[in-house]
């Protein structure tokens, strides 16, 4: 199991290691593989999915910066803010 895990650059978890062991002719259950992996202290490296959310190279109009970093409005309700980190637009 450790050899399969290292050959996968430590990315394989119990399901994939289990499939590899079955292909090699071993008879073992996936839960047992998971338990043995935990006992040996090996786990898959979980890679975060990276989503590109910014497209600065476009020819569309850009909204003007009306606030211009003046964060002290004279009265309530004059300035509103929001987070639009990821909004699909197309």
C-alpha positions in Angstrom: 0.0 0.0 0.0 2.8 2.4 0.8 4.5 1.7 -2.5 1.2 2.5 -4.4 0.8 5.6 -2.3 4.3 6.8 -3.0 4.1 5.9 -6.7 1.0 8.2 -6.9 3.1 11.1 -5.4 1.1 10.6 -2.2 -2.2 11.6 -4.0 -4.1 8.3 -3.8 -6.5 7.7 -1.0 -8.1 4.5 0.1 -10.5 4.0 -2.9 -7.7 4.2 -5.5 -5.3 2.2 -3.5 -8.0 -0.4 -3.0 -8.6 -0.6 -6.8 -4.8 -1.0 -7.4 -4.6 -3.8 -4.8 -7.5 -5.6 -6.5 -5.8 -5.3 -9.9 -2.7 -6.8 -8.3 -4.7 -9.8 -7.1 -5.1 -9.0 -3.5 -8.5 -9.6 -1.7 -9.1 -6.8 0.6 -12.0 -4.4 1.4 -11.8 -0.6 1.0 -12.7 0.0 4.7 -9.8 -2.2 5.7 -7.5 -0.3 3.3 -8.6 2.9 4.9 -8.0 1.6 8.4 -4.6 0.3 7.6 -3.7 3.6 5.9 -4.8 5.5 9.0 -2.8 3.1 11.2 0.3 3.7 9.0 -0.2 7.4 9.1 -0.6 7.8 5.3 -3.3 9.9 3.7 -3.9 11.4 0.3 -2.9 15.0 -0.5 -6.1 16.9 -1.2 -5.5 19.5 -3.9 -7.7 22.6 -3.8 -9.5 23.4 -7.0 -8.4 26.8 -8.2 -10.9 28.9 -10.0 -9.9 31.9 -12.0 -12.3 34.7 -11.0 -10.6 37.8 -12.5 -10.4 38.7 -16.2 -8.6 42.0 -16.4 -7.8 41.7 -20.1 -11.0 42.7 -21.7 -12.4 45.6 -23.7 -15.6 46.1 -21.8 -16.3 49.3 -19.9 -15.1 49.4 -16.3 -17.2 51.0 -13.6 -15.8 54.2 -12.2 -14.3 54.3 -8.7 -16.8 56.7 -7.1 -15.7 56.0 -3.5 -12.0 56.6 -4.3 -11.1 55.1 -0.9 -13.0 57.8 1.1 -14.5 55.5 3.7 -16.0 58.2 5.9 -19.4 59.1 4.5 -21.2 62.2 5.9 -24.4 60.3 6.8 -25.8 56.7 6.9 -26.9 55.0 3.7 -24.6 57.2 1.6 -22.1 54.4 0.8 -22.9 50.7 0.3 -20.4 47.9 -0.1 -20.6 44.3 -1.2 -18.3 41.4 -2.0 -18.5 40.2 -5.6 -15.5 37.8 -5.4 -17.2 35.3 -7.7 -20.3 36.1 -9.8 -20.6 34.3 -13.1 -21.5 36.9 -15.7 -21.7 34.9 -18.9 
